[in-house]
Amino acid sequence: MAKDPYRYFRIEAREIVEALSQGILELESRPASRDARQEVDRLLRASHTLKGAAGVVGQEGIAKLAHRLEELLAPYARAEDAASREPIGALLGIVDAVAAALSTLGTADAAPPLRPEASGEPREPSTIEKTVESVRLDLLEVDGVLASIADVVARLTSSRVASASGGGLARAELAVRDVEAWLGAARRAPDPSSLDWDAIVGTVERLRAELHVEREDLAGALEAAERRAREALEDARRLRLLPAETLFAELARAARDAAAADAGAPGVPPRPVEVETAGGSIRLDARVLGLLRDALLQLVRNAIAHALEPEAERRRAGKPVAGRIAIRFELRGARAVVTCRDDGRGIDLAALRAAVVAGGLAEEHAARGMDVGALVRLGMLRGVTTRASATALAGRGVGLQVVGTVVERLRGALAVRTEPGQGTEFELDVPVSMTAASALVVEAGDVAATIPLDAVVRTARIAADDVARSPEGDAISEAGSAVSFASLARVLRLPDDASVRREAWTAVLLEIGGARAAVGVDRILGVANEVVLPLPAPLVADAIVVGASLDGQGDPRLALEPRALVAAVCRLPGGPRADAAPVVKSVLVVDDSLTSRMLERTILEAAGYDVTTAASAEEALEIARGRTFALFVVDVEMPGMSGFEFVALTRSDPVLSATPAVLVTSRAAPEDRRRGLEAGARAYIVKGEFAEGEFLDAVRRLVG
């Protein structure tokens, strides 16, 4: 494959574009300050560097744009030329044109650079430079990785050379030959007493000593090499971590664009908005940072569209004219907490409740009892808006959906706080890395699994009598409080017939997000730094299993998500007893057709299942949140929420995600079947091909 001729230019140019964007925004915020001249000088140098680099790689279009930017910046360097200065929007328009050209550089769809026009519309993510895709690495960090790898190679080479150049192994080999010769002579000798047994014994002793020394040396060399290899692995993992400040310029630019779009008529200056950032040195995995970028862009736009008041209203409230959005990154163990706070009017809870009810996400009486966090999380499921009409910036209910999708994909948590007239704060709690973390390795039955170490409070050995059993769920006592308990085999639906006869458990106490639970395992195998690999699409499991890692022998281990694991343990009813009667499993049938509901109910009840029915997906959600079911049987085409939406919603719900779903529908098209399985259904049955045996086989395969 041919090398990318623009590889290094693309990285350098993206850094320059980020610096230009940030510098121009700072220039707009304080055009007459003493620092403005220095900022203009930096911008001129960056533009000149970009022009020269573009010329070297033959990108004349980008070079001309950089030259034009130099011309427009020149009046900003001279106080007397204030009247001849182009608007800041024109400067940013050129930066946008360069970014657009870079995004297609070297691809089949490369297009001529965009005209440098300012636009009041917020830029779509596809045209905003994605700085997390290509970065320039810190040479000191690269040197650290190279040094560790070089040390491993040197140690292994030294061991190989020592063994091949007459070291202990060579001497041991000579001693073995001597013993072989004596043994051969002994077989041929008529009188064994004639052999020099002292010499034979001495040689064997020497052989034993040489092998012992060689084994110790080899073990030491391998241990040191393994230690250095692990250090190299950790150093290499850190190379994937990018500073949070990578996003700051883009977020500031997004705020300006959103304010310009919200200003209304073209040419109207954008409302003044200040974006304050903190914690930029905190480093996160590139995948985490990329997803957080999408969420933060939406939160910034939402703050301007919904929260920050017009200037006149802010003056009347005694607030600064410029709206304030503060974004902060903090580290808490192996997780990052990202807050986005504005000083606007706060969330209109009445309007949000009305939107949630109008969207069919909750009944009116239920919505009245929800706090702001619950309402926002509901709104994220399908997307709601409190605006009466859509604008270029808001009103379509997309913003909350994007934030919800990001939180789900990162297996994170979202907290919302709002105060009327004072502002709103969104707090996202996410992992620092999605690929590497320290984890506790446990075994349940024949299955090995890993649990992130930051969620493990402690481990303990408990007797079977220490488990308090009740129909609502099993529990153990921890510091005077009852903590839900279940065997890991039961949570993962593994064969666990011996669980009721156990005399003792190894219990792992977990805590995350304020929720606690304990899981029983067969044994603890140790602590490992795992690299989590996503499961192939056909093997995607429920929310508890997020991927797999490999042990030292290359055998797979399930990677468990602690939040979903805790939720699953707390949701389980009491475990079986040795003398317990067979458990009747409950199934929720959801279909707007009375005929279909009754047919499926009759078949399932005849097979020994406890069946509850619902005539709509909305009714089913309310029922499912009030009790536990082993299975959902769902129609696709229903008024209001469809079966596809119901399945996708339950897959994203930490409480309902462990309950499998079967779609039973008249839609037989391959794309419908694919859509159902992608939504999270575990089986797809076509009504026109409905067979009682096939239906029951699918049910038994999922729930027994």
C-alpha positions as CSV (number, residue, x, y, z in Angstrom):
1,M,0.0,0.0,0.0
2,A,1.4,3.4,-1.0
3,K,2.3,5.8,1.8
4,D,0.0,8.7,2.5
5,P,1.8,11.8,1.0
6,Y,-0.2,14.2,3.2
7,R,0.2,12.3,6.5
8,Y,2.4,14.8,8.3
9,F,1.0,17.8,6.6
10,R,-2.5,16.8,7.7
11,I,-1.5,16.5,11.3
12,E,0.4,19.8,11.3
13,A,-2.4,21.6,9.5
14,R,-5.1,20.3,11.9
15,E,-3.1,21.7,14.8
16,I,-2.7,25.0,13.0
17,V,-6.5,25.1,12.2
18,E,-7.2,24.5,15.9
19,A,-4.8,27.2,17.0
20,L,-6.3,29.7,14.4
21,S,-9.8,29.0,15.5
22,Q,-9.1,29.5,19.2
23,G,-6.9,32.6,18.6
24,I,-9.6,34.3,16.4
25,L,-12.2,33.7,19.1
26,E,-9.9,35.2,21.7
27,L,-9.3,38.1,19.4
28,E,-13.1,38.7,19.1
29,S,-13.5,38.6,22.9
30,R,-10.9,41.3,23.5
31,P,-10.1,43.2,20.3
32,A,-8.7,46.3,22.0
33,S,-6.6,44.7,24.8
34,R,-2.9,44.8,25.1
35,D,-2.7,41.1,24.4
36,A,-4.6,41.5,21.1
37,R,-1.5,42.5,19.2
38,Q,0.4,39.5,20.4
39,E,-2.5,37.3,19.5
40,V,-2.5,38.8,16.0
41,D,1.2,38.1,15.7
42,R,0.7,34.5,16.6
43,L,-2.2,34.2,14.1
44,L,0.0,35.7,11.4
45,R,2.8,33.3,12.1
46,A,0.4,30.3,12.1
47,S,-1.1,31.4,8.8
48,H,2.3,31.9,7.3
49,T,3.4,28.4,8.5
50,L,0.3,26.9,7.0
51,K,0.8,28.6,3.7
52,G,4.4,27.4,3.5
53,A,3.5,23.8,4.4
54,A,0.7,23.7,1.9
55,G,3.0,24.9,-0.8
56,V,5.5,22.1,0.0
57,V,2.9,19.4,-0.6
58,G,1.4,21.1,-3.6
59,Q,-1.9,22.2,-2.0
60,E,-2.2,25.5,-3.7
61,G,-5.8,25.9,-2.7
62,I,-5.0,25.7,1.0
63,A,-2.0,28.0,0.5
64,K,-4.2,30.7,-1.1
65,L,-6.7,30.5,1.7
66,A,-3.8,30.9,4.2
67,H,-2.5,33.9,2.3
68,R,-6.0,35.4,2.2
69,L,-6.2,35.0,6.0
70,E,-2.9,36.8,6.4
71,E,-4.3,39.7,4.4
72,L,-7.4,39.9,6.5
73,L,-5.4,39.7,9.7
74,A,-3.1,42.5,8.8
75,P,-5.5,45.4,9.7
76,Y,-5.9,43.9,13.1
77,A,-2.2,44.4,13.8
78,R,-2.6,48.2,13.2
79,A,-4.7,50.2,15.6
80,E,-5.3,52.8,12.9
81,D,-6.9,50.3,10.5
82,A,-9.8,49.4,12.7
83,A,-12.4,50.6,10.2
84,S,-10.9,48.4,7.4
85,R,-11.0,45.2,9.5
86,E,-13.1,42.3,8.1
87,P,-15.7,40.8,10.5
88,I,-14.4,38.0,12.7
89,G,-16.9,35.7,10.9
90,A,-15.0,36.2,7.7
91,L,-11.8,35.0,9.3
92,L,-13.5,32.0,10.8
93,G,-15.0,31.3,7.4
94,I,-11.5,30.9,5.9
95,V,-10.6,28.6,8.8
96,D,-13.7,26.5,8.0
97,A,-12.7,26.3,4.3
98,V,-9.2,25.0,5.3
99,A,-10.8,22.5,7.6
100,A,-13.2,21.3,4.9
101,A,-10.3,20.9,2.4
102,L,-8.3,18.9,5.0
103,S,-11.2,16.6,5.7
104,T,-11.1,15.3,2.0
105,L,-7.4,15.6,1.4
106,G,-6.1,12.6,-0.4
107,T,-9.5,10.9,-0.7
108,A,-11.6,10.0,-3.7
109,D,-14.2,12.7,-2.8
110,A,-11.7,15.5,-2.5
111,A,-13.4,18.7,-3.5
112,P,-12.1,22.2,-4.1
113,P,-11.9,24.3,-0.9
114,L,-15.1,26.0,0.2
115,R,-15.4,29.7,-0.3
116,P,-14.4,31.6,2.8
117,E,-17.8,32.7,3.9
118,A,-19.1,33.3,7.4
119,S,-22.2,31.4,8.3
120,G,-24.6,31.8,11.2
121,E,-25.5,28.1,11.0
122,P,-23.9,25.8,13.5
123,R,-21.5,23.5,11.7
124,E,-22.3,19.8,11.5
125,P,-20.0,17.4,13.2
126,S,-18.9,16.0,9.8
127,T,-17.4,19.4,8.8
128,I,-15.9,20.2,12.2
129,E,-12.3,19.1,12.4
130,K,-12.0,15.9,14.3
131,T,-8.8,16.5,16.2
132,V,-8.8,13.2,18.0
133,E,-8.2,11.2,14.8
134,S,-4.7,12.4,14.2
135,V,-2.4,13.9,16.8
136,R,1.3,14.6,17.1
137,L,2.7,12.3,19.8
138,D,4.9,13.5,22.7
139,L,8.4,12.4,21.8
140,L,9.3,11.8,25.5
141,E,6.4,9.3,25.7
142,V,7.4,7.6,22.5
143,D,11.0,7.4,23.7
144,G,9.7,5.8,26.9
145,V,7.9,3.0,24.9
146,L,11.0,2.5,22.7
147,A,13.3,2.3,25.8
148,S,11.1,-0.3,27.4
149,I,10.9,-2.4,24.3
150,A,14.6,-2.1,23.7
151,D,15.3,-3.3,27.2
152,V,13.1,-6.3,26.7
153,V,14.9,-7.2,23.5
154,A,18.3,-6.8,25.2
155,R,17.4,-9.0,28.1
156,L,16.0,-11.8,25.8
157,T,19.0,-11.5,23.5
158,S,21.4,-11.7,26.4
159,S,19.7,-14.9,27.7
160,R,19.8,-16.4,24.2
161,V,23.5,-15.6,23.6
162,A,24.5,-16.9,27.1
163,S,22.8,-20.2,26.4
164,A,24.3,-20.5,22.9
165,S,27.9,-19.6,23.9
166,G,28.8,-22.3,26.4
167,G,26.9,-21.1,29.5
168,G,25.3,-23.2,32.1
169,L,23.0,-25.1,29.7
170,A,26.0,-26.1,27.5
171,R,27.9,-27.4,30.6
172,A,24.7,-29.3,31.7
173,E,24.5,-30.8,28.2
174,L,28.1,-32.1,28.5
175,A,27.3,-33.6,31.9
176,V,24.3,-35.4,30.4
177,R,26.5,-36.9,27.7
178,D,28.9,-38.1,30.4
179,V,26.1,-39.8,32.3
180,E,24.7,-41.3,29.1
181,A,28.2,-42.7,28.3
182,W,28.6,-44.2,31.8
183,L,25.1,-45.8,31.7
184,G,26.0,-47.3,28.3
185,A,29.2,-48.7,29.8
186,A,27.3,-50.1,32.8
187,R,25.0,-52.1,30.5
188,R,28.0,-53.6,28.8
189,A,30.2,-54.1,31.9
190,P,30.3,-57.7,33.3
191,D,31.1,-56.3,36.7
192,P,29.2,-53.0,37.6
193,S,31.5,-52.6,40.6
194,S,34.3,-51.7,38.2
195,L,32.6,-48.4,37.3
196,D,33.7,-45.2,38.9
197,W,30.5,-44.5,40.8
198,D,31.9,-41.5,42.6
199,A,32.5,-39.8,39.3
200,I,29.0,-40.7,38.1
201,V,27.4,-39.3,41.3
202,G,29.6,-36.2,41.2
203,T,28.6,-35.6,37.6
204,V,24.9,-35.9,38.4
205,E,25.3,-33.5,41.3
206,R,27.1,-31.0,39.0
207,L,24.3,-31.4,36.5
208,R,21.7,-30.7,39.1
209,A,23.5,-27.6,40.3
210,E,24.0,-26.3,36.7
211,L,20.3,-26.8,35.9
212,H,19.3,-25.1,39.2
213,V,21.5,-22.1,38.4
214,E,20.3,-21.9,34.8
215,R,16.6,-22.2,35.9
216,E,17.1,-19.3,38.4
217,D,18.9,-17.2,35.8
218,L,16.2,-17.9,33.2
219,A,13.4,-17.2,35.6
220,G,15.0,-13.9,36.6
221,A,15.6,-12.9,33.0
222,L,12.0,-13.7,32.0
223,E,10.6,-12.0,35.1
224,A,12.5,-8.8,34.3
225,A,11.6,-9.0,30.6
226,E,7.9,-9.5,31.5
227,R,8.0,-6.6,33.9
228,R,9.5,-4.3,31.3
229,A,7.1,-5.6,28.6
230,R,4.2,-4.7,30.9
231,E,5.7,-1.2,31.4
232,A,6.0,-0.9,27.7
233,L,2.3,-1.9,27.3
234,E,1.3,0.7,29.9
235,D,3.3,3.3,28.1
236,A,1.8,2.4,24.8
237,R,-1.7,2.6,26.3
238,R,-0.9,6.1,27.5
239,L,-0.2,7.1,24.0
240,R,-3.9,6.6,23.2
241,L,-4.8,9.1,26.0
242,L,-5.3,12.7,24.7
243,P,-5.6,15.8,26.8
244,A,-9.1,17.1,27.3
245,E,-8.0,20.5,26.0
246,T,-8.0,19.0,22.5
247,L,-11.7,19.8,22.5
248,F,-11.6,23.3,24.0
249,A,-11.2,25.3,20.8
250,E,-13.9,23.4,19.0
251,L,-16.3,23.8,21.9
252,A,-15.6,27.6,22.0
253,R,-16.2,27.8,18.3
254,A,-19.4,25.8,18.5
255,A,-20.7,28.2,21.2
256,R,-20.0,31.2,18.9
257,D,-21.6,29.5,15.9
258,A,-24.7,28.6,18.0
259,A,-24.9,32.2,19.3
260,A,-24.7,33.5,15.8
261,A,-27.4,31.1,14.6
262,D,-29.6,32.1,17.5
263,A,-29.2,35.8,16.8
264,G,-31.6,35.5,13.9
265,A,-31.0,37.8,10.9
266,P,-27.8,37.5,8.9
267,G,-25.3,40.2,9.9
268,V,-26.6,40.5,13.4
269,P,-23.7,40.1,15.8
270,P,-23.9,36.9,17.9
271,R,-25.0,37.1,21.5
272,P,-21.9,37.4,23.8
273,V,-21.1,34.1,25.3
274,E,-18.1,33.2,27.4
275,V,-16.8,29.6,27.5
276,E,-14.7,28.8,30.5
277,T,-12.7,25.6,30.5
278,A,-10.8,23.7,33.2
279,G,-9.0,20.4,33.6
280,G,-7.5,20.5,30.1
281,S,-4.4,18.5,31.1
282,I,-6.5,15.5,32.1
283,R,-6.0,12.7,29.5
284,L,-8.6,10.4,28.3
285,D,-8.8,7.5,25.8
286,A,-9.3,8.9,22.2
287,R,-12.5,6.9,21.8
288,V,-13.9,8.3,25.1
289,L,-12.8,11.9,24.1
290,G,-14.4,11.5,20.7
291,L,-17.7,10.5,22.1
292,L,-17.6,13.2,24.8
293,R,-17.1,15.7,22.1
294,D,-20.4,14.9,20.5
295,A,-22.2,15.2,23.9
296,L,-20.5,18.4,24.9
297,L,-21.3,20.0,21.5
298,Q,-24.9,19.3,22.0
299,L,-24.9,20.6,25.6
300,V,-23.2,23.8,24.6
301,R,-25.8,24.4,21.8
302,N,-28.6,23.5,24.1
303,A,-27.4,26.0,26.7
304,I,-27.5,28.8,24.1
305,A,-30.8,27.7,22.6
306,H,-32.7,27.0,25.8
307,A,-30.9,28.4,28.8
308,L,-28.9,31.7,28.2
309,E,-31.2,34.7,28.3
310,P,-31.2,37.6,25.8
311,E,-29.1,40.6,26.9
312,A,-32.1,42.7,28.1
313,E,-33.4,39.8,30.3
314,R,-29.9,39.2,31.8
315,R,-29.6,42.9,32.7
316,R,-32.9,42.9,34.4
317,A,-31.9,39.8,36.4
318,G,-28.6,41.5,37.4
319,K,-26.5,39.1,35.4
320,P,-23.4,39.9,33.3
321,V,-24.4,40.6,29.7
322,A,-22.3,37.8,28.4
323,G,-23.7,34.3,29.1
324,R,-21.4,31.9,30.7
325,I,-20.8,28.2,30.0
326,A,-18.2,26.5,32.2
327,I,-16.8,23.1,31.1
328,R,-14.6,21.2,33.6
329,F,-12.8,17.8,33.5
330,E,-11.9,16.0,36.7
331,L,-10.4,12.6,37.5
332,R,-12.0,10.4,40.1
333,G,-10.0,7.2,40.2
334,A,-10.3,5.4,36.9
335,R,-13.2,7.6,35.8
336,A,-13.5,11.1,34.5
337,V,-16.3,13.5,35.6
338,V,-17.1,16.1,33.0
339,T,-19.4,19.0,34.0
340,C,-21.1,21.5,31.7
341,R,-22.7,24.4,33.6
342,D,-24.5,27.5,32.3
343,D,-25.7,30.6,34.2
344,G,-29.0,30.8,32.4
345,R,-32.6,30.6,33.4
346,G,-32.6,26.9,34.3
347,I,-34.7,24.1,32.9
348,D,-38.5,24.7,32.6
349,L,-39.6,21.6,34.5
350,A,-43.3,22.1,33.6
351,A,-42.5,22.3,29.9
352,L,-40.2,19.3,30.1
353,R,-42.8,17.2,31.9
354,A,-45.4,18.2,29.2
355,A,-42.9,17.2,26.4
356,V,-42.2,13.9,28.0
357,V,-46.0,13.2,28.4
358,A,-46.7,14.4,24.8
359,G,-44.0,12.1,23.5
360,G,-45.6,9.1,25.1
361,L,-42.6,8.4,27.4
362,A,-44.6,8.6,30.6
363,E,-48.1,9.0,31.9
364,E,-49.0,12.4,33.3
365,H,-49.4,11.2,36.9
366,A,-46.0,9.5,36.7
367,A,-44.2,12.5,35.2
368,R,-45.5,14.7,38.1
369,G,-43.5,12.6,40.5
370,M,-40.2,12.7,38.5
371,D,-37.3,15.0,39.3
372,V,-35.3,16.8,36.7
373,G,-32.7,14.0,36.3
374,A,-35.4,11.4,35.7
375,L,-37.2,13.6,33.2
376,V,-34.0,14.4,31.3
377,R,-33.0,10.7,31.2
378,L,-36.5,9.8,29.8
379,G,-36.2,12.6,27.2
380,M,-32.9,11.1,26.1
381,L,-34.6,7.8,25.1
382,R,-36.5,9.2,22.2
383,G,-35.7,12.9,22.1
384,V,-38.0,15.6,23.3
385,T,-38.0,19.4,22.9
386,T,-39.6,22.2,24.9
387,R,-39.6,24.5,21.9
388,A,-42.9,25.2,20.2
389,S,-41.2,25.5,16.8
390,A,-38.0,24.3,15.3
391,T,-35.1,26.6,14.5
392,A,-31.7,25.9,12.9
393,L,-30.3,25.4,16.4
394,A,-33.0,23.6,18.4
395,G,-36.6,22.3,18.4
396,R,-36.2,18.8,17.0
397,G,-35.4,16.9,20.2
398,V,-32.1,15.7,18.8
399,G,-29.8,17.2,21.4
400,L,-30.9,15.1,24.4
401,Q,-30.9,11.9,22.2
402,V,-27.3,12.5,21.2
403,V,-26.2,13.0,24.9
404,G,-28.2,9.9,25.9
405,T,-26.5,7.8,23.1
406,V,-23.1,8.9,24.3
407,V,-23.8,8.1,27.9
408,E,-25.1,4.6,26.9
409,R,-22.1,3.9,24.6
410,L,-19.6,4.9,27.3
411,R,-21.5,2.9,30.0
412,G,-21.5,6.2,31.9
413,A,-23.9,8.0,34.2
414,L,-25.6,11.4,33.9
415,A,-26.6,13.7,36.7
416,V,-28.6,16.9,36.2
417,R,-29.0,19.8,38.6
418,T,-31.0,23.0,37.8
419,E,-32.0,26.1,39.7
420,P,-34.5,28.5,38.4
421,G,-32.9,31.8,37.3
422,Q,-29.4,30.6,38.2
423,G,-28.5,27.9,35.7
424,T,-28.2,24.2,34.9
425,E,-25.4,21.7,35.3
426,F,-25.0,18.4,33.5
427,E,-22.5,16.0,35.0
428,L,-21.2,13.0,32.9
429,D,-19.4,10.2,34.8
430,V,-17.4,8.1,32.2
431,P,-14.4,5.8,32.2
432,V,-11.0,7.3,31.4
433,S,-10.4,4.4,28.9
434,M,-12.7,2.0,27.1
435,T,-9.9,-0.4,26.2
436,A,-7.6,-0.8,29.1
437,A,-8.1,-1.0,32.9
438,S,-7.0,-2.9,36.0
439,A,-9.5,-5.6,36.7
440,L,-10.3,-8.4,39.2
441,V,-10.2,-11.8,37.5
442,V,-12.8,-14.2,38.8
443,E,-14.1,-17.6,37.9
444,A,-17.7,-18.9,37.9
445,G,-18.1,-22.5,36.8
446,D,-16.0,-22.9,33.6
447,V,-16.2,-19.2,32.8
448,A,-13.5,-16.6,33.6
449,A,-14.5,-13.0,33.8
450,T,-13.1,-9.6,34.8
451,I,-14.6,-6.8,36.9
452,P,-13.1,-3.3,36.8
453,L,-11.1,-2.9,40.0
454,D,-12.4,0.6,40.7
455,A,-15.8,-0.9,41.3
456,V,-14.6,-3.5,43.8
457,V,-14.9,-2.5,47.5
458,R,-13.5,-5.8,48.9
459,T,-13.7,-9.5,48.7
460,A,-14.7,-11.9,51.5
461,R,-15.3,-15.5,52.3
462,I,-18.9,-16.0,53.5
463,A,-20.8,-19.1,54.7
464,A,-24.0,-20.2,53.0
465,D,-25.8,-19.4,56.3
466,D,-24.6,-15.7,56.0
467,V,-27.0,-15.3,53.0
468,A,-30.4,-14.1,54.0
469,R,-33.0,-15.5,51.6
470,S,-36.4,-13.9,50.8
471,P,-38.7,-13.9,47.7
472,E,-37.7,-10.3,47.0
473,G,-34.0,-11.2,46.8
474,D,-31.0,-12.6,48.6
475,A,-28.8,-10.4,50.7
476,I,-25.7,-10.4,52.9
477,S,-24.8,-8.1,55.8
478,E,-22.2,-5.4,55.1
479,A,-21.3,-2.9,57.9
480,G,-24.8,-3.3,59.4
481,S,-26.6,-2.9,56.1
482,A,-28.2,-5.5,53.8
483,V,-26.6,-5.8,50.4
484,S,-28.2,-7.7,47.5
485,F,-26.3,-10.9,46.7
486,A,-26.4,-13.4,43.8
487,S,-24.0,-15.9,42.3
488,L,-22.2,-14.7,39.2
489,A,-23.2,-17.9,37.5
490,R,-26.9,-17.1,38.1
491,V,-26.5,-13.5,36.9
492,L,-24.9,-14.7,33.7
493,R,-27.5,-17.5,33.3
494,L,-24.8,-20.2,33.5
495,P,-25.5,-23.8,34.8
496,D,-25.3,-23.4,38.6
497,D,-27.0,-26.6,40.0
498,A,-24.5,-26.8,42.9
499,S,-25.3,-23.3,44.2
500,V,-28.0,-24.5,46.6
501,R,-25.7,-27.1,48.2
502,R,-22.7,-24.8,48.7
503,E,-21.3,-24.4,52.2
504,A,-19.4,-21.2,51.4
505,W,-18.9,-18.5,48.8
506,T,-16.1,-16.1,47.7
507,A,-18.1,-12.8,47.6
508,V,-17.0,-9.7,45.7
509,L,-18.6,-6.5,47.1
510,L,-19.2,-3.9,44.3
511,E,-20.1,-0.2,44.5
512,I,-20.7,2.2,41.7
513,G,-22.7,5.4,41.5
514,G,-23.9,4.9,45.0
515,A,-25.4,1.4,44.3
516,R,-24.1,-1.7,46.0
517,A,-24.3,-5.4,45.4
518,A,-22.3,-8.6,46.0
519,V,-21.6,-11.5,43.6
520,G,-20.6,-15.0,44.6
521,V,-17.8,-16.6,42.6
522,D,-16.0,-19.9,42.7
523,R,-12.6,-18.4,43.1
524,I,-10.5,-15.2,42.5
525,L,-7.7,-15.7,40.0
526,G,-5.9,-12.4,40.7
527,V,-5.7,-8.8,39.3
528,A,-4.8,-8.1,35.6
529,N,-4.5,-5.1,33.3
530,E,-7.0,-6.1,30.7
531,V,-7.3,-4.9,27.2
532,V,-11.0,-5.2,26.4
533,L,-11.9,-6.2,22.8
534,P,-15.5,-5.7,21.6
535,L,-17.5,-8.8,20.8
536,P,-18.4,-9.5,17.2
537,A,-21.9,-8.4,16.2
538,P,-23.5,-11.8,16.2
539,L,-22.2,-12.5,19.8
540,V,-23.4,-9.2,21.4
541,A,-24.7,-10.1,24.8
542,D,-26.7,-8.1,27.3
543,A,-25.6,-5.0,29.0
544,I,-23.6,-6.9,31.7
545,V,-21.0,-8.2,29.2
546,V,-19.2,-5.4,27.3
547,G,-16.5,-7.4,25.6
548,A,-13.7,-9.9,26.2
549,S,-10.1,-9.9,27.1
550,L,-7.4,-12.6,26.8
551,D,-5.3,-14.2,29.5
552,G,-1.7,-15.1,29.3
553,Q,-2.5,-18.4,27.5
554,G,-4.8,-16.7,25.0
555,D,-8.0,-18.0,26.5
556,P,-11.0,-15.5,26.5
557,R,-12.4,-13.9,29.6
558,L,-15.7,-12.0,29.7
559,A,-15.4,-8.3,30.5
560,L,-18.2,-7.3,32.8
561,E,-19.8,-3.8,33.2
562,P,-20.1,-3.1,36.9
563,R,-23.1,-0.8,36.8
564,A,-25.2,-3.3,34.8
565,L,-23.9,-6.1,37.0
566,V,-25.0,-4.4,40.2
567,A,-28.4,-3.6,38.7
568,A,-28.9,-7.2,37.6
569,V,-28.0,-8.5,41.1
570,C,-30.4,-6.0,42.8
571,R,-33.2,-7.0,40.4
572,L,-33.0,-10.7,40.8
573,P,-35.6,-12.4,43.0
574,G,-34.5,-14.8,45.8
575,G,-32.4,-17.7,44.7
576,P,-33.5,-21.3,44.7
577,R,-33.4,-23.5,47.9
578,A,-32.6,-27.1,48.0
579,D,-36.3,-27.9,48.8
580,A,-37.8,-25.1,46.7
581,A,-40.6,-25.8,44.3
582,P,-40.0,-25.2,40.6
583,V,-40.0,-21.5,39.8
584,V,-42.7,-20.4,37.4
585,K,-41.2,-18.0,34.9
586,S,-43.1,-14.8,34.0
587,V,-43.5,-13.6,30.4
588,L,-44.9,-10.3,29.3
589,V,-46.7,-10.4,25.9
590,V,-47.1,-7.1,24.1
591,D,-49.4,-6.9,21.1
592,D,-52.2,-4.5,20.1
593,S,-54.1,-7.4,18.5
594,L,-56.4,-9.1,21.0
595,T,-56.3,-12.3,18.9
596,S,-52.5,-12.5,18.9
597,R,-52.3,-11.7,22.6
598,M,-54.7,-14.4,23.5
599,L,-53.1,-17.0,21.2
600,E,-49.6,-16.4,22.5
601,R,-50.9,-16.3,26.1
602,T,-52.7,-19.7,25.7
603,I,-49.6,-21.4,24.2
604,L,-47.3,-20.0,26.9
605,E,-49.7,-20.8,29.8
606,A,-50.1,-24.4,28.5
607,A,-46.3,-24.7,28.6
608,G,-46.2,-23.7,32.3
609,Y,-45.4,-20.0,32.1
610,D,-47.0,-17.1,34.0
611,V,-48.3,-14.7,31.4
612,T,-49.1,-11.0,31.6
613,T,-50.4,-9.1,28.6
614,A,-50.2,-5.5,27.4
615,A,-52.0,-3.8,24.5
616,S,-49.2,-1.2,23.8
617,A,-45.5,-0.7,24.3
618,E,-46.2,2.2,26.6
619,E,-48.4,0.1,28.9
620,A,-45.8,-2.7,28.8
621,L,-43.1,-0.3,30.0
622,E,-45.1,0.7,33.0
623,I,-45.9,-2.9,33.8
624,A,-42.2,-4.0,33.3
625,R,-40.9,-1.4,35.7
626,G,-43.2,-2.7,38.4
627,R,-42.2,-6.3,38.4
628,T,-39.6,-8.7,37.0
629,F,-40.1,-10.8,33.9
630,A,-38.0,-13.5,32.3
631,L,-39.0,-12.6,28.8
632,F,-40.7,-10.0,26.6
633,V,-42.7,-11.2,23.6
634,V,-43.4,-8.1,21.5
635,D,-45.2,-7.3,18.3
636,V,-43.6,-4.7,15.9
637,E,-46.4,-2.7,14.4
638,M,-48.3,-1.0,17.3
639,P,-49.8,2.5,17.7
640,G,-47.4,4.9,19.3
641,M,-44.1,3.2,20.2
642,S,-43.2,0.3,17.9
643,G,-41.8,-3.0,18.9
644,F,-38.4,-2.0,17.5
645,E,-38.4,1.1,19.8
646,F,-39.6,-0.9,22.8
647,V,-36.7,-3.4,22.4
648,A,-34.1,-0.7,21.8
649,L,-35.4,1.2,24.9
650,T,-35.3,-1.8,27.2
651,R,-31.8,-2.7,26.0
652,S,-30.6,0.8,27.1
653,D,-32.4,0.6,30.4
654,P,-30.1,-0.6,33.2
655,V,-33.0,-2.3,35.0
656,L,-34.7,-3.9,32.0
657,S,-31.7,-4.7,29.8
658,A,-31.1,-8.2,31.3
659,T,-34.6,-9.4,30.2
660,P,-34.4,-10.9,26.6
661,A,-37.0,-10.0,24.0
662,V,-38.6,-11.9,21.2
663,L,-40.2,-10.1,18.3
664,V,-43.3,-11.8,16.8
665,T,-44.5,-9.9,13.8
666,S,-46.1,-10.1,10.3
667,R,-43.2,-8.2,8.8
668,A,-41.0,-10.8,7.0
669,A,-38.7,-8.6,5.0
670,P,-34.9,-9.3,5.6
671,E,-34.3,-5.6,6.5
672,D,-37.0,-5.8,9.2
673,R,-35.5,-8.9,10.6
674,R,-32.1,-7.3,10.6
675,R,-33.4,-4.1,12.2
676,G,-35.1,-6.1,15.0
677,L,-31.9,-8.1,15.8
678,E,-29.8,-4.9,15.6
679,A,-32.3,-3.3,18.1
680,G,-31.4,-6.1,20.5
681,A,-34.1,-8.8,20.0
682,R,-32.8,-12.3,20.7
683,A,-35.2,-14.0,18.3
684,Y,-37.5,-12.9,15.4
685,I,-40.6,-14.9,14.5
686,V,-42.8,-14.1,11.5
687,K,-46.6,-14.5,12.2
688,G,-47.3,-15.8,8.7
689,E,-44.9,-18.6,9.3
690,F,-45.9,-19.0,13.0
691,A,-45.5,-22.5,14.4
692,E,-46.3,-23.3,18.0
693,G,-43.3,-25.6,18.3
694,E,-40.8,-23.0,16.9
695,F,-42.3,-20.3,19.2
696,L,-41.9,-22.4,22.3
697,D,-38.4,-23.6,21.3
698,A,-37.3,-19.9,21.0
699,V,-38.8,-19.2,24.4
700,R,-37.3,-22.2,26.1
701,R,-33.9,-21.5,24.5
702,L,-33.9,-18.0,26.1
703,V,-35.5,-18.6,29.6
704,G,-35.7,-22.4,30.0
